[in-house]
Structure formats: structure tokens, C-alpha cells
Amino acid sequence: MSSVLSRMMHTTLSRRRAGALAASVTGASVLAVSATRPTGVAARQDDDPISVTTTVGMVGDVVRNVGGDRVDVTALMGPGIDPHLYSPGASDIQALSEADIVFYVGLELEGRMIDTLDQLPSLDIPTIAVGNAISEDDLMMPEEYEGNPDPHVWFSVPLWMRTVEIVRDELIEYSPDDTGTFESNASAYLEELEALDAYVREQTETVPEDARVLITAHDAFGYFGEEYGYEVYGIQGLSTASEAGAGDIQDLTDLIVEREIPAIFVESSVPPATIEAVQEAARAQDWDVTIGGSLYSDAMGDDGTPEGTYIGSFTHNIDTIVTALTGEAADEDGDASDDD
């Protein structure tokens, strides 16, 4: 097949799939796709990268690390974007329809995109929820989440490492000729994640056990607390779609004052108003709790910065937490970030 013909076929199929997805988003029936989408590498020129669309940046970063130069990744949700509240727009529909493969977290994280994501397999687009790599036994199931799991699995590095394996396996299935590349890249990235996990544990050891209390805007850090030994409290629930009431703020304020907790934290993807309200309420009770910094929760930092990667954003978080809870800068000798 000539490269011109291949591009023409891809463009035609993408337009048809985009129309079908747009129809599903507006509530209409999914349009029938009259042409069958070519599968695997035969749908592309052999030297073309695999076009991958992801939802959150953390998933996109895994795909980039495993796929290397054999993938071209588009992450729909950039810095500061809240996936709980995100609804796909026209440009997102286009990116999804043009993808060879789509990866997302699942576990109800991308709640307002579920209908759209569910349509993709019927349009012959492999669509993989990386959260499926984690067994139900390892998922946190808070009672207040009404039978749904906590989706913030990336806050346990060992759990998130399993997503590397599912991404590797799906890329190999799509492009078997690149098996060696994907396996080698995945192994190298898993070693980096092991180093990150060790770094987080080392830094946590510098915080007295009774001071390991993490208070943030919403309850995104449950896996972090479970994995690394912190008590975790969020003003809002697991999803930012829930709202914090005056009683929630008062209860958390009483806890902070009673235990003399030195610092609380805002999040990069959540407005700071509720955390600032807690700070003011604590000050009204003569306890000057500080805002210890901004943590990356549901989104990473800017592209091209260390915090724009999973390892860099996690390193930023643990350094910020340790500094605020101990009053001392984190020891960066064993820094696991990749900004050398």
C-alpha cells in the first residue's frame, strides 16, 4: 500500500469514527461505520509511530516511557485538569477517533468520559483501562464511595508499576515487530520506579511517625497513606464532584488544632478555597497551621519540566510533604527524579 493511499484511508476512517463519537457524546445513537478499520501495523506504514491517546498525564507518561520513539502520545488532560469533572470536547473526540490505541485509568476516574470511551471498541479502536492491571484485592473500597474503588492508584508506586506491564503487553500485541523495544523500555522504566519507591520510603523515615498526617483538598492520597504509612484526610471525597460542607471543614479543623498539625496542602488540580477555609478556621482557634505547598494529585506538572513526569511529580510531592511536616528540606542525595 502506498503511503499516500495509507494516509487517505486513515483520514477517511478517522472522520467516520469522529462522527460516530460526536453522535454518542450528543446523546444520539452511534453511527454505523461502513468500513472496517485496518488493525495492527498493517494499518500504518512500518516506520510510522503508533498513535496513542490517553486521558490523564500519568497514563501518557507510562506509554511514552514504554513506547519510546515507537509511539506518538496525546494526553487529553494536561496540567491542572480535574479528571473527575472533565467532559470531552470536539478536539478530544478527534484525538480519540484518530488513535490507534487508547489508554485510560478506569475505575470510574474519568466519570464524564465513560460513555465516550465505551464506544471506542465498537469502532475498532483498542481501548484499555490500565487500572484493570490491579487486582480487586489490592483496590481500596471506601464505604462512602458506594461500592466503587478509589481510582487514585498511581499514589502507590508498586501498584502503578503493574500498569507498565499492561501497557507493554498491549503495545506488543498491537505491534509484535517492536517487542524487543517495548520489553527493554519497560524493564528500564520499572527499575526507575523501584528507585522512586525506595526514595519515598527513605524520605518518609525522616518524618516522626506521629507527624505523618497528610491533609489535602480531596481524598486522593489514600493509596499513598496505605503504602507509605501516613494518615490521610481530604476535605472533599474521592471525587471532586462532591462538595465539602461546613461540618467537614469544622471536623478537620478540630483535628488539626487538637493534634497541632503543622501543615496542610493544596492540590494543583483543585481550587484552594476549602483548604484556605480550614486554615482560617484553625487560626480562629489560635493554631497557626501553614499551607505547606501544592501537591500534584489528579494531574502532573507542565510538559518539559521534571514535574511533568510521573517520577518528577511524585518526587515533588514527597519532598514538599517532608519539608512541611518536619520543617527541614528533604535530603535530595537519593533523588529519584529524572531531571539530571
C-alpha distance (Angstrom), angle and dihedral (degrees) to the residues before:
residue distance angle dihedral
M1 . . .
S2 3.81 . .
S3 3.80 118.7 .
V4 3.82 90.5 -118.6
L5 3.80 92.4 52.8
S6 3.81 90.7 45.7
R7 3.80 91.7 53.3
M8 3.82 91.2 46.8
M9 3.82 91.1 52.2
H10 3.81 91.9 47.3
T11 3.81 92.2 49.1
T12 3.80 93.0 48.7
L13 3.80 93.2 47.9
S14 3.81 91.9 46.0
R15 3.79 91.6 53.3
R16 3.78 91.4 49.8
R17 3.81 92.3 48.1
A18 3.81 91.4 46.0
G19 3.78 89.8 53.8
A20 3.77 91.2 50.0
L21 3.78 93.2 49.5
A22 3.79 92.8 45.5
A23 3.77 88.8 53.5
S24 3.80 91.1 52.1
V25 3.79 92.4 49.6
T26 3.80 92.2 52.9
G27 3.79 90.5 50.9
A28 3.81 98.9 -103.6
S29 3.78 124.6 125.0
V30 3.77 118.1 -81.5
L31 3.79 109.1 -95.4
A32 3.79 117.8 -119.7
V33 3.79 113.1 -105.4
S34 3.78 105.8 -135.6
A35 3.79 96.3 -165.4
T36 3.79 123.4 57.9
R37 3.78 112.7 -123.9
P38 3.81 113.3 -118.5
T39 3.80 110.2 -116.7
G40 3.78 134.5 -140.3
V41 3.76 125.1 -1.3
A42 3.80 91.4 -32.2
A43 3.80 87.2 75.9
R44 3.81 89.4 62.2
Q45 3.74 138.4 41.0
D46 3.79 108.4 -90.5
D47 3.81 93.2 -112.6
D48 3.81 95.6 45.4
P49 3.82 115.6 107.6
I50 3.79 118.3 -117.1
S51 3.80 110.1 -99.3
V52 3.81 107.7 -129.4
T53 3.79 127.1 -177.7
T54 3.79 120.2 -166.2
T55 3.78 133.7 179.7
V56 3.82 109.3 -137.5
G57 3.77 124.5 29.3
M58 3.80 94.3 -117.4
V59 3.80 90.1 65.2
G60 3.78 91.4 44.1
D61 3.80 89.9 53.9
V62 3.81 91.8 53.9
V63 3.81 90.6 50.9
R64 3.81 92.4 48.5
N65 3.79 92.0 50.4
V66 3.79 94.5 47.4
G67 3.80 97.7 37.3
G68 3.77 98.5 41.3
D69 3.79 112.9 176.9
R70 3.80 90.4 -15.4
V71 3.82 91.1 76.6
D72 3.78 135.3 58.6
V73 3.82 106.5 -156.4
T74 3.80 128.6 -158.9
A75 3.81 114.7 -173.0
L76 3.80 110.6 -163.1
M77 3.81 97.2 -157.8
G78 3.78 115.2 57.6
P79 3.81 133.6 -178.2
G80 3.78 115.7 -32.8
I81 3.82 94.6 11.9
D82 3.80 118.3 136.0
P83 3.83 109.5 -141.2
H84 3.80 92.8 -163.1
L85 3.80 90.7 65.3
Y86 3.81 100.5 30.6
S87 3.79 118.3 122.3
P88 3.82 119.6 -171.1
G89 3.78 118.1 -110.4
A90 3.79 131.9 -162.3
S91 3.81 94.2 -81.0
D92 3.81 90.4 51.1
I93 3.80 90.8 51.7
Q94 3.79 89.1 51.9
A95 3.81 92.6 49.6
L96 3.79 92.0 48.6
S97 3.80 93.4 47.1
E98 3.81 92.4 50.5
A99 3.80 94.8 48.6
D100 3.78 124.5 109.4
I101 3.82 89.0 -156.3
V102 3.82 133.8 9.4
F103 3.81 124.0 -152.9
Y104 3.81 125.0 -171.6
V105 3.81 136.8 161.7
G106 3.79 99.6 -115.2
L107 3.82 119.6 -175.1
E108 3.83 86.8 115.5
L109 3.83 92.6 -67.4
E110 3.80 93.8 126.7
G111 3.79 91.8 45.3
R112 3.81 98.3 162.3
M113 3.81 92.7 46.9
I114 3.80 97.9 52.3
D115 3.81 95.7 97.5
T116 3.79 90.8 51.3
L117 3.80 94.6 45.4
D118 3.79 91.0 48.4
Q119 3.81 90.1 59.3
L120 3.81 95.6 56.8
P121 3.82 100.1 79.5
S122 3.81 89.9 55.3
L123 3.81 86.6 57.4
D124 3.82 91.1 54.6
I125 3.81 93.9 -106.0
P126 3.83 112.5 134.1
T127 3.79 105.6 -125.8
I128 3.79 118.6 -169.8
A129 3.80 129.7 -171.9
V130 3.80 103.5 -151.8
G131 3.80 89.7 -160.8
N132 3.80 86.2 73.9
A133 3.80 87.3 74.3
I134 3.81 88.1 73.6
S135 3.78 117.8 78.4
E136 3.79 120.1 -124.4
D137 3.80 89.2 -116.9
D138 3.80 89.8 64.2
L139 3.80 96.7 46.3
M140 3.78 120.3 98.2
M141 3.83 112.3 -124.3
P142 3.82 108.1 -167.4
E143 3.79 113.3 -162.3
E144 3.79 92.3 -130.1
Y145 3.82 90.5 59.1
E146 3.80 91.3 69.4
G147 3.78 99.4 -125.4
N148 3.81 97.2 -40.1
P149 3.80 121.6 116.8
D150 3.77 125.8 -114.1
P151 3.84 101.0 -100.3
H152 3.83 97.9 -157.9
V153 3.81 93.3 97.3
W154 3.82 94.8 143.9
F155 3.82 89.2 77.9
S156 3.79 89.5 76.4
V157 3.79 106.1 65.0
P158 3.84 93.3 -160.0
L159 3.81 90.6 53.2
W160 3.80 92.6 45.5
M161 3.81 89.9 52.4
R162 3.80 87.6 69.0
T163 3.79 89.8 63.9
V164 3.80 88.7 61.4
E165 3.78 88.5 61.6
I166 3.79 95.1 50.2
V167 3.82 91.4 47.9
R168 3.81 90.3 48.9
D169 3.80 92.6 49.8
E170 3.81 94.6 46.7
L171 3.80 92.6 48.9
I172 3.80 90.1 49.3
E173 3.80 90.5 50.5
Y174 3.80 90.1 51.6
S175 3.81 95.9 44.2
P176 3.82 111.8 19.5
D177 3.81 91.8 174.1
D178 3.82 88.2 68.7
T179 3.81 95.2 51.8
G180 3.80 94.6 116.2
T181 3.79 92.6 50.8
F182 3.79 94.5 48.4
E183 3.79 93.8 46.1
S184 3.80 93.2 48.4
N185 3.81 93.6 46.5
A186 3.79 92.3 47.2
S187 3.80 92.4 50.9
A188 3.80 91.7 50.0
Y189 3.80 92.4 48.1
L190 3.80 92.6 48.0
E191 3.81 88.6 55.5
E192 3.81 89.4 53.4
L193 3.79 90.4 50.4
E194 3.79 91.1 50.2
A195 3.80 88.0 54.5
L196 3.81 90.1 49.2
D197 3.81 91.4 51.6
A198 3.79 90.9 50.6
Y199 3.81 91.0 49.2
V200 3.81 93.0 51.9
R201 3.80 90.6 51.0
E202 3.80 92.3 48.1
Q203 3.81 92.4 50.7
T204 3.80 91.9 46.3
E205 3.81 89.7 56.8
T206 3.82 88.2 64.2
V207 3.82 90.4 62.8
P208 3.83 115.7 80.1
E209 3.80 109.8 -114.5
D210 3.79 94.3 -118.9
A211 3.82 89.7 52.7
R212 3.80 95.2 54.7
V213 3.78 95.0 106.3
L214 3.80 118.9 132.6
I215 3.81 119.0 -165.5
T216 3.79 118.3 -177.3
A217 3.79 141.2 161.5
H218 3.80 96.4 -92.9
D219 3.77 135.0 11.7
A220 3.82 97.5 -95.6
F221 3.81 99.2 123.5
G222 3.81 101.7 67.5
Y223 3.80 94.6 114.1
F224 3.80 89.6 46.7
G225 3.78 90.5 54.3
E226 3.80 93.1 45.3
E227 3.81 93.6 47.9
Y228 3.80 100.2 41.5
G229 3.79 104.4 28.6
Y230 3.80 106.3 -103.6
E231 3.78 130.1 138.3
V232 3.79 104.7 -125.5
Y233 3.80 128.6 -158.1
G234 3.79 128.7 176.3
I235 3.79 126.3 -169.5
Q236 3.79 91.2 -144.3
G237 3.78 124.6 39.6
L238 3.79 129.4 -102.2
S239 3.79 90.5 -69.3
T240 3.79 121.9 51.1
A241 3.80 85.9 -140.7
S242 3.80 85.7 82.3
E243 3.78 117.7 80.7
A244 3.78 129.4 -132.9
G245 3.79 115.7 -124.8
A246 3.78 130.6 -152.9
G247 3.80 89.2 -100.3
D248 3.82 91.6 56.1
I249 3.79 91.0 51.8
Q250 3.80 92.9 46.9
D251 3.82 94.0 48.2
L252 3.78 91.6 50.9
T253 3.79 91.8 45.2
D254 3.81 91.2 53.6
L255 3.81 89.7 51.3
I256 3.80 92.3 50.6
V257 3.81 93.7 48.7
E258 3.81 95.1 43.5
R259 3.81 93.2 50.3
E260 3.81 96.0 34.0
I261 3.78 92.7 -128.0
P262 3.81 106.8 -169.4
A263 3.81 101.6 -151.6
I264 3.79 144.8 21.3
F265 3.80 127.6 -170.2
V266 3.77 140.8 -129.5
E267 3.81 121.7 -148.8
S268 3.78 128.3 -128.3
S269 3.81 93.8 -129.5
V270 3.83 99.0 40.9
P271 3.83 126.7 69.4
P272 3.83 110.5 -107.4
A273 3.81 97.1 -133.2
T274 3.81 97.6 103.3
I275 3.82 94.3 47.1
E276 3.80 89.7 47.9
A277 3.82 88.9 50.7
V278 3.81 90.3 54.0
Q279 3.80 90.4 49.1
E280 3.80 91.5 52.3
A281 3.80 92.0 46.9
A282 3.82 91.0 51.6
R283 3.79 91.2 49.3
A284 3.79 88.5 52.3
Q285 3.82 85.5 60.7
D286 3.82 90.8 50.3
W287 3.80 96.3 -103.7
D288 3.80 113.6 123.0
V289 3.79 101.8 -152.3
T290 3.79 112.6 178.7
I291 3.77 130.6 -141.6
G292 3.77 98.6 -114.7
G293 3.77 96.7 -159.4
S294 3.78 143.1 -75.9
L295 3.80 120.1 -60.7
Y296 3.78 128.3 -158.2
S297 3.79 107.0 -121.6
D298 3.81 117.2 151.5
A299 3.81 95.6 7.6
M300 3.80 137.5 34.9
G301 3.80 128.6 -129.9
D302 3.79 131.5 -85.2
D303 3.79 119.7 -49.4
G304 3.79 112.8 -98.9
T305 3.82 94.0 30.2
P306 3.82 127.4 97.6
E307 3.80 88.3 -112.7
G308 3.80 88.5 56.8
T309 3.81 88.1 75.2
Y310 3.79 129.8 68.5
I311 3.80 92.8 -117.7
G312 3.79 93.0 45.5
S313 3.80 94.9 47.5
F314 3.81 92.3 47.3
T315 3.80 90.6 48.3
H316 3.80 89.6 50.5
N317 3.80 89.9 51.3
I318 3.79 97.5 51.4
D319 3.81 92.5 43.7
T320 3.81 90.6 50.2
I321 3.80 92.6 47.5
V322 3.79 94.7 47.7
T323 3.79 93.4 46.8
A324 3.81 93.3 49.7
L325 3.80 96.9 44.2
T326 3.80 95.9 44.7
G327 3.78 102.2 28.7
E328 3.79 88.8 -128.3
A329 3.80 130.3 103.1
A330 3.79 115.6 -105.0
D331 3.79 116.1 -102.5
E332 3.80 102.9 -109.5
D333 3.82 96.6 -171.7
G334 3.78 89.1 103.9
D335 3.82 94.7 36.7
A336 3.79 109.1 161.6
S337 3.80 95.6 -162.8
D338 3.80 119.1 116.2
D339 3.80 99.1 -131.3
D340 3.77 97.6 108.3
